[in-house]
């Protein structure tokens, strides 16, 4: 029996969410909290049926089992969907004939919106490649993982997959157009969790409805967000935090206009701003999950307190984490 363990980082969207789904750029950073996936091949099983077994404690899934021939078919538990479809897609491309035991361990809650499913899926593909001695480039891992996202969700830019594979801080354009690593050092970010789990696809659909009703307005918002991202990229590399903060605030205004902020997110955002953050905005699809605030060092304690005061939870993170790697 071989056992391979691989890890990949979670992610935080910095700027450009929603517009990125429609071909505009975004900025994303990989966070220090990681997802770990261990895979063993099971050669001789008692019966002749080769099975996949998944334990994902973070999703409260223990002993999920299926014959290998049935993966991707029938009932698929939500908490293991990305892993199961990733295995199916890998096996279709690189056939193998053994059973698998897969175990996940996460350093962050799947509720935060840090991209636990994407990170687990990327780890699974990398671990399978190692297990079967198949050399896959980062680009090949990204391609297979992004295909898996589209198979499951039908939509999504793949920015989270890029962060899990490449790590660091990226300027990302969907459709295999651009994954550009940026040289960024420490980022003085504070993260506040709203306590509400957001469903990305629901939010994407809500925005799509708005775009159907007001096509030119929404298209113009996307264009403005794209412009913000392009200027923010320069501010980020130059470490011009005042400008980056301002751009985050403007981006938040457009996200409000798209209707994806909530009272709780806005309360945290305004609390951070009034305690001296350079800027603050929601991060990700909206509807819940997290906000990010960029804050001068001397105000960080006040900003964190402000988040807690309005009922948010502060999550300490490191940015620019390394992409998928063998453990
Ligand atoms: O909900 P999250 O944190 O995975 O972020 C979604 C960001 C979107 O732009 C709305 C969707 C996407 O796939 O880019």
py3Dmol code that shows the C-alpha trace and the ligand (Angstrom):
import py3Dmol

protein = """\
ATOM      1  CA  UNK A   1       0.000   0.000   0.000  1.00  0.00           C
ATOM      2  CA  UNK A   2       1.262   3.456  -0.905  1.00  0.00           C
ATOM      3  CA  UNK A   3       0.148   6.527   0.972  1.00  0.00           C
ATOM      4  CA  UNK A   4       0.592  10.003  -0.445  1.00  0.00           C
ATOM      5  CA  UNK A   5      -0.204  13.224   1.398  1.00  0.00           C
ATOM      6  CA  UNK A   6      -0.570  16.515  -0.425  1.00  0.00           C
ATOM      7  CA  UNK A   7      -1.598  19.952   0.821  1.00  0.00           C
ATOM      8  CA  UNK A   8      -2.952  23.093  -0.843  1.00  0.00           C
ATOM      9  CA  UNK A   9      -3.778  26.549   0.516  1.00  0.00           C
ATOM     10  CA  UNK A  10      -7.145  28.211   0.927  1.00  0.00           C
ATOM     11  CA  UNK A  11      -7.785  31.517  -0.830  1.00  0.00           C
ATOM     12  CA  UNK A  12      -9.104  34.995  -0.354  1.00  0.00           C
ATOM     13  CA  UNK A  13     -10.469  37.067  -3.198  1.00  0.00           C
ATOM     14  CA  UNK A  14      -8.914  40.536  -2.933  1.00  0.00           C
ATOM     15  CA  UNK A  15     -10.762  42.400  -5.695  1.00  0.00           C
ATOM     16  CA  UNK A  16     -12.779  41.614  -8.810  1.00  0.00           C
ATOM     17  CA  UNK A  17     -15.334  38.998  -7.729  1.00  0.00           C
ATOM     18  CA  UNK A  18     -18.358  38.405  -9.969  1.00  0.00           C
ATOM     19  CA  UNK A  19     -16.881  40.435 -12.854  1.00  0.00           C
ATOM     20  CA  UNK A  20     -14.211  37.708 -13.069  1.00  0.00           C
ATOM     21  CA  UNK A  21     -16.869  35.145 -14.009  1.00  0.00           C
ATOM     22  CA  UNK A  22     -17.495  37.173 -17.179  1.00  0.00           C
ATOM     23  CA  UNK A  23     -13.917  37.441 -18.411  1.00  0.00           C
ATOM     24  CA  UNK A  24     -12.629  40.375 -16.358  1.00  0.00           C
ATOM     25  CA  UNK A  25      -9.542  40.141 -14.131  1.00  0.00           C
ATOM     26  CA  UNK A  26      -9.389  39.609 -10.371  1.00  0.00           C
ATOM     27  CA  UNK A  27      -6.734  39.585  -7.647  1.00  0.00           C
ATOM     28  CA  UNK A  28      -6.574  36.588  -5.328  1.00  0.00           C
ATOM     29  CA  UNK A  29      -4.157  35.530  -2.612  1.00  0.00           C
ATOM     30  CA  UNK A  30      -3.487  32.082  -1.164  1.00  0.00           C
ATOM     31  CA  UNK A  31      -3.845  31.908   2.628  1.00  0.00           C
ATOM     32  CA  UNK A  32      -1.636  30.126   5.134  1.00  0.00           C
ATOM     33  CA  UNK A  33      -4.374  27.760   6.309  1.00  0.00           C
ATOM     34  CA  UNK A  34      -4.133  24.558   4.265  1.00  0.00           C
ATOM     35  CA  UNK A  35      -6.189  21.561   3.238  1.00  0.00           C
ATOM     36  CA  UNK A  36      -4.496  18.143   3.470  1.00  0.00           C
ATOM     37  CA  UNK A  37      -5.512  15.082   1.481  1.00  0.00           C
ATOM     38  CA  UNK A  38      -4.011  11.621   1.980  1.00  0.00           C
ATOM     39  CA  UNK A  39      -4.625   8.897  -0.599  1.00  0.00           C
ATOM     40  CA  UNK A  40      -3.728   5.213  -0.382  1.00  0.00           C
ATOM     41  CA  UNK A  41      -4.264   2.635  -3.069  1.00  0.00           C
ATOM     42  CA  UNK A  42      -5.995  -0.509  -1.895  1.00  0.00           C
ATOM     43  CA  UNK A  43      -4.834  -3.394  -4.047  1.00  0.00           C
ATOM     44  CA  UNK A  44      -6.388  -6.469  -2.496  1.00  0.00           C
ATOM     45  CA  UNK A  45      -9.853  -6.000  -1.159  1.00  0.00           C
ATOM     46  CA  UNK A  46     -11.816  -8.832   0.370  1.00  0.00           C
ATOM     47  CA  UNK A  47     -14.353  -8.829  -2.386  1.00  0.00           C
ATOM     48  CA  UNK A  48     -13.211  -8.234  -5.940  1.00  0.00           C
ATOM     49  CA  UNK A  49     -15.053  -4.948  -6.115  1.00  0.00           C
ATOM     50  CA  UNK A  50     -12.611  -2.050  -6.086  1.00  0.00           C
ATOM     51  CA  UNK A  51     -13.942   0.752  -3.975  1.00  0.00           C
ATOM     52  CA  UNK A  52     -13.354   4.362  -3.151  1.00  0.00           C
ATOM     53  CA  UNK A  53     -13.620   5.273   0.509  1.00  0.00           C
ATOM     54  CA  UNK A  54     -13.622   8.884   1.670  1.00  0.00           C
ATOM     55  CA  UNK A  55     -13.328  10.283   5.171  1.00  0.00           C
ATOM     56  CA  UNK A  56     -13.773  14.055   5.330  1.00  0.00           C
ATOM     57  CA  UNK A  57     -14.080  14.934   9.038  1.00  0.00           C
ATOM     58  CA  UNK A  58     -14.388  18.680   8.276  1.00  0.00           C
ATOM     59  CA  UNK A  59     -17.567  17.851   6.364  1.00  0.00           C
ATOM     60  CA  UNK A  60     -18.644  15.323   9.013  1.00  0.00           C
ATOM     61  CA  UNK A  61     -18.308  12.527   6.473  1.00  0.00           C
ATOM     62  CA  UNK A  62     -16.938   9.206   7.692  1.00  0.00           C
ATOM     63  CA  UNK A  63     -16.698   5.964   5.758  1.00  0.00           C
ATOM     64  CA  UNK A  64     -18.358   7.165   2.533  1.00  0.00           C
ATOM     65  CA  UNK A  65     -17.933   4.215   0.129  1.00  0.00           C
ATOM     66  CA  UNK A  66     -18.717   3.432  -3.486  1.00  0.00           C
ATOM     67  CA  UNK A  67     -17.569   0.842  -6.033  1.00  0.00           C
ATOM     68  CA  UNK A  68     -14.970   2.480  -8.264  1.00  0.00           C
ATOM     69  CA  UNK A  69     -17.126   1.739 -11.308  1.00  0.00           C
ATOM     70  CA  UNK A  70     -19.909   3.914  -9.859  1.00  0.00           C
ATOM     71  CA  UNK A  71     -17.926   7.031  -9.053  1.00  0.00           C
ATOM     72  CA  UNK A  72     -19.536  10.159 -10.408  1.00  0.00           C
ATOM     73  CA  UNK A  73     -22.872   8.330 -10.702  1.00  0.00           C
ATOM     74  CA  UNK A  74     -26.003   8.239  -8.541  1.00  0.00           C
ATOM     75  CA  UNK A  75     -26.230   9.954  -5.193  1.00  0.00           C
ATOM     76  CA  UNK A  76     -23.088  11.950  -4.361  1.00  0.00           C
ATOM     77  CA  UNK A  77     -22.792  13.405  -0.907  1.00  0.00           C
ATOM     78  CA  UNK A  78     -22.267  17.204  -1.164  1.00  0.00           C
ATOM     79  CA  UNK A  79     -19.242  17.195   1.130  1.00  0.00           C
ATOM     80  CA  UNK A  80     -17.290  14.810  -1.121  1.00  0.00           C
ATOM     81  CA  UNK A  81     -18.612  15.870  -4.528  1.00  0.00           C
ATOM     82  CA  UNK A  82     -15.476  17.734  -5.619  1.00  0.00           C
ATOM     83  CA  UNK A  83     -13.206  14.888  -4.570  1.00  0.00           C
ATOM     84  CA  UNK A  84     -15.329  12.175  -6.175  1.00  0.00           C
ATOM     85  CA  UNK A  85     -15.693  13.994  -9.510  1.00  0.00           C
ATOM     86  CA  UNK A  86     -11.980  14.871  -9.477  1.00  0.00           C
ATOM     87  CA  UNK A  87     -11.160  11.146  -9.082  1.00  0.00           C
ATOM     88  CA  UNK A  88     -13.566  10.282 -11.887  1.00  0.00           C
ATOM     89  CA  UNK A  89     -12.056  12.891 -14.216  1.00  0.00           C
ATOM     90  CA  UNK A  90      -8.517  11.821 -13.359  1.00  0.00           C
ATOM     91  CA  UNK A  91      -9.364   8.148 -13.921  1.00  0.00           C
ATOM     92  CA  UNK A  92     -10.979   8.894 -17.275  1.00  0.00           C
ATOM     93  CA  UNK A  93      -7.766  10.560 -18.407  1.00  0.00           C
ATOM     94  CA  UNK A  94      -5.278   8.271 -16.647  1.00  0.00           C
ATOM     95  CA  UNK A  95      -7.032   4.915 -16.110  1.00  0.00           C
ATOM     96  CA  UNK A  96      -6.109   2.832 -13.051  1.00  0.00           C
ATOM     97  CA  UNK A  97      -7.525  -0.298 -11.539  1.00  0.00           C
ATOM     98  CA  UNK A  98      -7.160  -0.178  -7.769  1.00  0.00           C
ATOM     99  CA  UNK A  99      -9.356   0.897  -4.882  1.00  0.00           C
ATOM    100  CA  UNK A 100      -8.626   4.158  -3.054  1.00  0.00           C
ATOM    101  CA  UNK A 101      -8.839   5.375   0.496  1.00  0.00           C
ATOM    102  CA  UNK A 102      -8.974   9.166   0.752  1.00  0.00           C
ATOM    103  CA  UNK A 103      -8.795  11.205   3.942  1.00  0.00           C
ATOM    104  CA  UNK A 104      -8.977  14.986   4.245  1.00  0.00           C
ATOM    105  CA  UNK A 105      -7.879  17.283   7.042  1.00  0.00           C
ATOM    106  CA  UNK A 106      -8.375  21.018   6.983  1.00  0.00           C
ATOM    107  CA  UNK A 107      -6.784  23.833   8.946  1.00  0.00           C
ATOM    108  CA  UNK A 108      -9.821  26.018   8.286  1.00  0.00           C
ATOM    109  CA  UNK A 109     -13.572  25.591   8.501  1.00  0.00           C
ATOM    110  CA  UNK A 110     -15.377  24.879   5.248  1.00  0.00           C
ATOM    111  CA  UNK A 111     -17.843  27.578   6.383  1.00  0.00           C
ATOM    112  CA  UNK A 112     -15.393  30.477   5.866  1.00  0.00           C
ATOM    113  CA  UNK A 113     -15.495  30.457   2.069  1.00  0.00           C
ATOM    114  CA  UNK A 114     -11.736  29.927   1.893  1.00  0.00           C
ATOM    115  CA  UNK A 115     -12.218  27.447  -0.939  1.00  0.00           C
ATOM    116  CA  UNK A 116     -11.964  24.150   0.921  1.00  0.00           C
ATOM    117  CA  UNK A 117     -13.623  22.196  -1.907  1.00  0.00           C
ATOM    118  CA  UNK A 118     -11.240  23.568  -4.525  1.00  0.00           C
ATOM    119  CA  UNK A 119      -8.208  22.986  -2.346  1.00  0.00           C
ATOM    120  CA  UNK A 120      -9.318  19.395  -1.618  1.00  0.00           C
ATOM    121  CA  UNK A 121      -9.909  18.769  -5.314  1.00  0.00           C
ATOM    122  CA  UNK A 122      -6.491  20.127  -6.294  1.00  0.00           C
ATOM    123  CA  UNK A 123      -4.825  18.002  -3.594  1.00  0.00           C
ATOM    124  CA  UNK A 124      -6.702  14.927  -4.831  1.00  0.00           C
ATOM    125  CA  UNK A 125      -5.484  15.368  -8.414  1.00  0.00           C
ATOM    126  CA  UNK A 126      -1.886  15.999  -7.347  1.00  0.00           C
ATOM    127  CA  UNK A 127      -1.945  13.026  -4.931  1.00  0.00           C
ATOM    128  CA  UNK A 128      -3.331  10.680  -7.611  1.00  0.00           C
ATOM    129  CA  UNK A 129      -0.639  11.825 -10.051  1.00  0.00           C
ATOM    130  CA  UNK A 130       2.035  11.074  -7.444  1.00  0.00           C
ATOM    131  CA  UNK A 131       0.453   7.755  -6.513  1.00  0.00           C
ATOM    132  CA  UNK A 132       0.493   6.552 -10.124  1.00  0.00           C
ATOM    133  CA  UNK A 133       3.802   8.257 -11.012  1.00  0.00           C
ATOM    134  CA  UNK A 134       2.250  10.525 -13.617  1.00  0.00           C
ATOM    135  CA  UNK A 135       4.092  13.796 -14.118  1.00  0.00           C
ATOM    136  CA  UNK A 136       1.559  16.610 -14.160  1.00  0.00           C
ATOM    137  CA  UNK A 137       2.527  20.270 -14.560  1.00  0.00           C
ATOM    138  CA  UNK A 138       0.738  22.924 -12.519  1.00  0.00           C
ATOM    139  CA  UNK A 139      -1.122  23.880 -15.689  1.00  0.00           C
ATOM    140  CA  UNK A 140      -2.325  20.271 -16.159  1.00  0.00           C
ATOM    141  CA  UNK A 141      -3.472  20.090 -12.523  1.00  0.00           C
ATOM    142  CA  UNK A 142      -5.281  23.418 -12.960  1.00  0.00           C
ATOM    143  CA  UNK A 143      -6.952  22.239 -16.184  1.00  0.00           C
ATOM    144  CA  UNK A 144      -8.249  19.003 -14.673  1.00  0.00           C
ATOM    145  CA  UNK A 145      -9.409  20.727 -11.486  1.00  0.00           C
ATOM    146  CA  UNK A 146     -11.124  23.566 -13.330  1.00  0.00           C
ATOM    147  CA  UNK A 147     -12.886  21.066 -15.606  1.00  0.00           C
ATOM    148  CA  UNK A 148     -14.126  19.401 -12.404  1.00  0.00           C
ATOM    149  CA  UNK A 149     -15.533  22.730 -11.127  1.00  0.00           C
ATOM    150  CA  UNK A 150     -17.377  23.286 -14.397  1.00  0.00           C
ATOM    151  CA  UNK A 151     -18.706  19.695 -14.406  1.00  0.00           C
ATOM    152  CA  UNK A 152     -20.150  20.261 -10.930  1.00  0.00           C
ATOM    153  CA  UNK A 153     -21.226  23.917 -10.901  1.00  0.00           C
ATOM    154  CA  UNK A 154     -21.562  24.729 -14.577  1.00  0.00           C
ATOM    155  CA  UNK A 155     -20.071  28.140 -13.808  1.00  0.00           C
ATOM    156  CA  UNK A 156     -17.227  29.723 -11.905  1.00  0.00           C
ATOM    157  CA  UNK A 157     -14.033  31.493 -12.908  1.00  0.00           C
ATOM    158  CA  UNK A 158     -11.572  28.988 -11.411  1.00  0.00           C
ATOM    159  CA  UNK A 159      -9.729  31.718  -9.434  1.00  0.00           C
ATOM    160  CA  UNK A 160      -9.885  29.522  -6.320  1.00  0.00           C
ATOM    161  CA  UNK A 161      -8.391  26.579  -8.206  1.00  0.00           C
ATOM    162  CA  UNK A 162      -5.579  28.829  -9.459  1.00  0.00           C
ATOM    163  CA  UNK A 163      -4.813  29.968  -5.901  1.00  0.00           C
ATOM    164  CA  UNK A 164      -4.726  26.364  -4.634  1.00  0.00           C
ATOM    165  CA  UNK A 165      -2.437  25.227  -7.470  1.00  0.00           C
ATOM    166  CA  UNK A 166      -0.067  28.174  -7.862  1.00  0.00           C
ATOM    167  CA  UNK A 167      -0.260  29.844  -4.441  1.00  0.00           C
ATOM    168  CA  UNK A 168       1.083  33.375  -3.900  1.00  0.00           C
ATOM    169  CA  UNK A 169      -0.926  36.360  -5.041  1.00  0.00           C
ATOM    170  CA  UNK A 170      -2.299  36.186  -8.569  1.00  0.00           C
ATOM    171  CA  UNK A 171      -3.734  38.437 -11.232  1.00  0.00           C
ATOM    172  CA  UNK A 172      -6.222  36.033 -12.764  1.00  0.00           C
ATOM    173  CA  UNK A 173      -8.360  36.068 -15.901  1.00  0.00           C
ATOM    174  CA  UNK A 174     -10.649  33.100 -16.498  1.00  0.00           C
ATOM    175  CA  UNK A 175     -10.844  31.000 -19.662  1.00  0.00           C
ATOM    176  CA  UNK A 176      -7.176  29.975 -19.454  1.00  0.00           C
ATOM    177  CA  UNK A 177      -6.298  33.575 -20.334  1.00  0.00           C
ATOM    178  CA  UNK A 178      -4.026  34.700 -17.500  1.00  0.00           C
ATOM    179  CA  UNK A 179      -2.565  33.418 -14.255  1.00  0.00           C
ATOM    180  CA  UNK A 180       0.097  35.969 -13.386  1.00  0.00           C
ATOM    181  CA  UNK A 181       1.979  35.669 -10.084  1.00  0.00           C
ATOM    182  CA  UNK A 182       2.584  39.064  -8.444  1.00  0.00           C
ATOM    183  CA  UNK A 183       5.535  39.897  -6.265  1.00  0.00           C
ATOM    184  CA  UNK A 184       3.827  40.960  -3.074  1.00  0.00           C
ATOM    185  CA  UNK A 185       5.260  40.811   0.418  1.00  0.00           C
ATOM    186  CA  UNK A 186       3.258  41.063   3.591  1.00  0.00           C
ATOM    187  CA  UNK A 187      -0.250  42.448   3.175  1.00  0.00           C
ATOM    188  CA  UNK A 188      -1.736  44.116   6.266  1.00  0.00           C
ATOM    189  CA  UNK A 189      -5.093  42.346   5.930  1.00  0.00           C
ATOM    190  CA  UNK A 190      -7.678  41.692   8.606  1.00  0.00           C
ATOM    191  CA  UNK A 191     -10.365  39.102   7.890  1.00  0.00           C
ATOM    192  CA  UNK A 192     -13.808  39.115   9.485  1.00  0.00           C
ATOM    193  CA  UNK A 193     -16.178  36.153   9.176  1.00  0.00           C
ATOM    194  CA  UNK A 194     -19.890  36.961   9.099  1.00  0.00           C
ATOM    195  CA  UNK A 195     -21.007  33.660  10.608  1.00  0.00           C
ATOM    196  CA  UNK A 196     -23.122  33.008   7.530  1.00  0.00           C
ATOM    197  CA  UNK A 197     -22.208  30.409   4.910  1.00  0.00           C
ATOM    198  CA  UNK A 198     -22.779  31.731   1.409  1.00  0.00           C
ATOM    199  CA  UNK A 199     -23.666  29.626  -1.588  1.00  0.00           C
ATOM    200  CA  UNK A 200     -21.523  30.824  -4.484  1.00  0.00           C
ATOM    201  CA  UNK A 201     -23.704  29.457  -7.299  1.00  0.00           C
ATOM    202  CA  UNK A 202     -26.861  31.053  -5.839  1.00  0.00           C
ATOM    203  CA  UNK A 203     -25.092  34.425  -5.691  1.00  0.00           C
ATOM    204  CA  UNK A 204     -23.711  34.085  -9.235  1.00  0.00           C
ATOM    205  CA  UNK A 205     -27.259  33.309 -10.418  1.00  0.00           C
ATOM    206  CA  UNK A 206     -28.670  36.335  -8.578  1.00  0.00           C
ATOM    207  CA  UNK A 207     -26.166  38.598 -10.296  1.00  0.00           C
ATOM    208  CA  UNK A 208     -26.934  36.939 -13.638  1.00  0.00           C
ATOM    209  CA  UNK A 209     -30.638  37.758 -13.099  1.00  0.00           C
ATOM    210  CA  UNK A 210     -29.715  41.386 -12.478  1.00  0.00           C
ATOM    211  CA  UNK A 211     -27.609  41.384 -15.644  1.00  0.00           C
ATOM    212  CA  UNK A 212     -30.571  40.036 -17.605  1.00  0.00           C
ATOM    213  CA  UNK A 213     -32.786  42.844 -16.323  1.00  0.00           C
ATOM    214  CA  UNK A 214     -30.233  45.662 -16.664  1.00  0.00           C
ATOM    215  CA  UNK A 215     -27.669  44.383 -19.160  1.00  0.00           C
ATOM    216  CA  UNK A 216     -25.871  47.637 -19.938  1.00  0.00           C
ATOM    217  CA  UNK A 217     -25.789  48.793 -16.318  1.00  0.00           C
ATOM    218  CA  UNK A 218     -24.328  45.522 -15.081  1.00  0.00           C
ATOM    219  CA  UNK A 219     -21.874  45.311 -17.967  1.00  0.00           C
ATOM    220  CA  UNK A 220     -20.660  48.805 -17.089  1.00  0.00           C
ATOM    221  CA  UNK A 221     -20.262  47.786 -13.454  1.00  0.00           C
ATOM    222  CA  UNK A 222     -18.123  44.822 -14.566  1.00  0.00           C
ATOM    223  CA  UNK A 223     -15.997  47.152 -16.696  1.00  0.00           C
ATOM    224  CA  UNK A 224     -15.493  49.513 -13.764  1.00  0.00           C
ATOM    225  CA  UNK A 225     -14.546  46.607 -11.509  1.00  0.00           C
ATOM    226  CA  UNK A 226     -12.038  45.470 -14.135  1.00  0.00           C
ATOM    227  CA  UNK A 227     -10.502  48.952 -14.185  1.00  0.00           C
ATOM    228  CA  UNK A 228     -10.333  48.968 -10.374  1.00  0.00           C
ATOM    229  CA  UNK A 229      -8.522  45.620 -10.446  1.00  0.00           C
ATOM    230  CA  UNK A 230      -5.983  46.845 -12.979  1.00  0.00           C
ATOM    231  CA  UNK A 231      -5.150  49.939 -10.924  1.00  0.00           C
ATOM    232  CA  UNK A 232      -5.194  47.899  -7.688  1.00  0.00           C
ATOM    233  CA  UNK A 233      -2.647  45.515  -9.171  1.00  0.00           C
ATOM    234  CA  UNK A 234      -0.195  48.405  -9.510  1.00  0.00           C
ATOM    235  CA  UNK A 235      -1.028  49.747  -6.038  1.00  0.00           C
ATOM    236  CA  UNK A 236      -0.523  46.278  -4.576  1.00  0.00           C
ATOM    237  CA  UNK A 237       2.896  45.778  -6.128  1.00  0.00           C
ATOM    238  CA  UNK A 238       3.935  49.319  -5.130  1.00  0.00           C
ATOM    239  CA  UNK A 239       2.577  48.751  -1.623  1.00  0.00           C
ATOM    240  CA  UNK A 240       0.470  51.874  -1.937  1.00  0.00           C
ATOM    241  CA  UNK A 241      -1.945  50.847   0.796  1.00  0.00           C
ATOM    242  CA  UNK A 242      -3.858  54.136   0.797  1.00  0.00           C
ATOM    243  CA  UNK A 243      -4.712  53.708  -2.857  1.00  0.00           C
ATOM    244  CA  UNK A 244      -5.387  49.975  -2.530  1.00  0.00           C
ATOM    245  CA  UNK A 245      -7.754  50.675   0.393  1.00  0.00           C
ATOM    246  CA  UNK A 246      -9.608  53.321  -1.575  1.00  0.00           C
ATOM    247  CA  UNK A 247      -9.974  50.953  -4.507  1.00  0.00           C
ATOM    248  CA  UNK A 248     -11.324  48.259  -2.175  1.00  0.00           C
ATOM    249  CA  UNK A 249     -13.959  50.737  -1.005  1.00  0.00           C
ATOM    250  CA  UNK A 250     -14.929  51.604  -4.576  1.00  0.00           C
ATOM    251  CA  UNK A 251     -15.094  47.886  -5.460  1.00  0.00           C
ATOM    252  CA  UNK A 252     -17.363  47.347  -2.453  1.00  0.00           C
ATOM    253  CA  UNK A 253     -19.668  50.086  -3.785  1.00  0.00           C
ATOM    254  CA  UNK A 254     -20.091  48.174  -7.019  1.00  0.00           C
ATOM    255  CA  UNK A 255     -20.678  44.902  -5.153  1.00  0.00           C
ATOM    256  CA  UNK A 256     -23.407  46.700  -3.192  1.00  0.00           C
ATOM    257  CA  UNK A 257     -24.843  47.802  -6.529  1.00  0.00           C
ATOM    258  CA  UNK A 258     -24.854  44.191  -7.715  1.00  0.00           C
ATOM    259  CA  UNK A 259     -26.810  43.342  -4.567  1.00  0.00           C
ATOM    260  CA  UNK A 260     -24.425  40.823  -3.037  1.00  0.00           C
ATOM    261  CA  UNK A 261     -23.521  42.601   0.206  1.00  0.00           C
ATOM    262  CA  UNK A 262     -25.568  42.044   3.353  1.00  0.00           C
ATOM    263  CA  UNK A 263     -26.327  44.082   6.452  1.00  0.00           C
ATOM    264  CA  UNK A 264     -23.846  42.021   8.457  1.00  0.00           C
ATOM    265  CA  UNK A 265     -21.069  42.345   5.869  1.00  0.00           C
ATOM    266  CA  UNK A 266     -21.669  46.075   5.528  1.00  0.00           C
ATOM    267  CA  UNK A 267     -21.710  46.522   9.320  1.00  0.00           C
ATOM    268  CA  UNK A 268     -18.281  44.877   9.564  1.00  0.00           C
ATOM    269  CA  UNK A 269     -16.974  46.896   6.611  1.00  0.00           C
ATOM    270  CA  UNK A 270     -18.132  50.242   8.031  1.00  0.00           C
ATOM    271  CA  UNK A 271     -16.838  49.310  11.486  1.00  0.00           C
ATOM    272  CA  UNK A 272     -13.373  48.638  10.019  1.00  0.00           C
ATOM    273  CA  UNK A 273     -13.367  51.865   8.046  1.00  0.00           C
ATOM    274  CA  UNK A 274     -14.413  53.958  11.025  1.00  0.00           C
ATOM    275  CA  UNK A 275     -11.558  52.478  13.096  1.00  0.00           C
ATOM    276  CA  UNK A 276      -8.969  53.623  10.594  1.00  0.00           C
ATOM    277  CA  UNK A 277      -8.718  50.876   7.962  1.00  0.00           C
ATOM    278  CA  UNK A 278      -7.434  52.095   4.592  1.00  0.00           C
ATOM    279  CA  UNK A 279     -10.368  50.270   3.047  1.00  0.00           C
ATOM    280  CA  UNK A 280     -12.663  47.275   3.452  1.00  0.00           C
ATOM    281  CA  UNK A 281     -14.860  45.116   1.254  1.00  0.00           C
ATOM    282  CA  UNK A 282     -16.545  41.745   1.121  1.00  0.00           C
ATOM    283  CA  UNK A 283     -14.456  38.904  -0.260  1.00  0.00           C
ATOM    284  CA  UNK A 284     -15.927  36.249  -2.540  1.00  0.00           C
ATOM    285  CA  UNK A 285     -19.469  35.785  -3.696  1.00  0.00           C
ATOM    286  CA  UNK A 286     -21.083  37.878  -0.934  1.00  0.00           C
ATOM    287  CA  UNK A 287     -24.284  36.930   0.858  1.00  0.00           C
ATOM    288  CA  UNK A 288     -22.127  35.894   3.832  1.00  0.00           C
ATOM    289  CA  UNK A 289     -18.623  34.454   4.261  1.00  0.00           C
ATOM    290  CA  UNK A 290     -15.914  37.053   4.946  1.00  0.00           C
ATOM    291  CA  UNK A 291     -14.890  40.671   4.643  1.00  0.00           C
ATOM    292  CA  UNK A 292     -11.325  41.881   4.273  1.00  0.00           C
ATOM    293  CA  UNK A 293      -9.939  45.136   5.615  1.00  0.00           C
ATOM    294  CA  UNK A 294      -6.581  46.670   4.794  1.00  0.00           C
ATOM    295  CA  UNK A 295      -5.330  48.444   7.864  1.00  0.00           C
ATOM    296  CA  UNK A 296      -2.323  50.467   9.016  1.00  0.00           C
ATOM    297  CA  UNK A 297      -0.369  48.445  11.574  1.00  0.00           C
ATOM    298  CA  UNK A 298      -1.218  50.841  14.402  1.00  0.00           C
ATOM    299  CA  UNK A 299      -4.974  50.441  13.834  1.00  0.00           C
ATOM    300  CA  UNK A 300      -5.120  46.645  13.475  1.00  0.00           C
ATOM    301  CA  UNK A 301      -6.129  46.018  17.090  1.00  0.00           C
ATOM    302  CA  UNK A 302      -8.923  48.615  16.870  1.00  0.00           C
ATOM    303  CA  UNK A 303     -10.110  47.226  13.537  1.00  0.00           C
ATOM    304  CA  UNK A 304     -10.247  43.679  14.919  1.00  0.00           C
ATOM    305  CA  UNK A 305     -12.175  44.896  17.964  1.00  0.00           C
ATOM    306  CA  UNK A 306     -14.618  46.709  15.685  1.00  0.00           C
ATOM    307  CA  UNK A 307     -15.322  43.497  13.753  1.00  0.00           C
ATOM    308  CA  UNK A 308     -16.055  41.633  16.985  1.00  0.00           C
ATOM    309  CA  UNK A 309     -18.226  44.469  18.283  1.00  0.00           C
ATOM    310  CA  UNK A 310     -20.647  44.084  15.377  1.00  0.00           C
ATOM    311  CA  UNK A 311     -20.762  40.308  15.856  1.00  0.00           C
ATOM    312  CA  UNK A 312     -18.086  39.191  13.406  1.00  0.00           C
ATOM    313  CA  UNK A 313     -15.310  36.695  14.028  1.00  0.00           C
ATOM    314  CA  UNK A 314     -11.706  37.682  13.314  1.00  0.00           C
ATOM    315  CA  UNK A 315      -9.687  35.093  11.405  1.00  0.00           C
ATOM    316  CA  UNK A 316      -5.918  35.480  11.425  1.00  0.00           C
ATOM    317  CA  UNK A 317      -4.348  34.680   8.103  1.00  0.00           C
ATOM    318  CA  UNK A 318      -1.056  34.840   6.286  1.00  0.00           C
ATOM    319  CA  UNK A 319      -1.170  35.754   2.605  1.00  0.00           C
ATOM    320  CA  UNK A 320       1.010  34.565  -0.306  1.00  0.00           C
ATOM    321  CA  UNK A 321       1.020  30.939   0.856  1.00  0.00           C
ATOM    322  CA  UNK A 322       2.702  28.254  -1.201  1.00  0.00           C
ATOM    323  CA  UNK A 323       0.587  26.406  -3.762  1.00  0.00           C
ATOM    324  CA  UNK A 324      -0.107  22.668  -3.852  1.00  0.00           C
ATOM    325  CA  UNK A 325       2.775  20.578  -2.507  1.00  0.00           C
ATOM    326  CA  UNK A 326       3.723  17.096  -1.358  1.00  0.00           C
ATOM    327  CA  UNK A 327       3.857  16.675   2.405  1.00  0.00           C
TER     328      UNK A 327
END
"""
ligand_1 = """\
14
LIG
O -17.721 32.332 -2.962
P -16.281 32.328 -3.293
O -15.429 32.854 -2.197
O -15.820 31.040 -3.805
O -16.068 33.437 -4.432
C -16.830 33.474 -5.569
C -16.315 34.526 -6.490
C -17.124 34.649 -7.756
O -16.453 35.599 -8.585
C -18.505 35.191 -7.454
C -17.270 33.327 -8.493
C -16.056 32.848 -9.241
O -16.003 31.645 -9.545
O -15.165 33.650 -9.569
"""
view = py3Dmol.view(width=600, height=400)
view.addModel(protein, "pdb")
view.setStyle({"model": 0}, {"cartoon": {"style": "trace"}})
view.addModel(ligand_1, "xyz")
view.setStyle({"model": 1}, {"stick": {}})
view.zoomTo()
view.show()
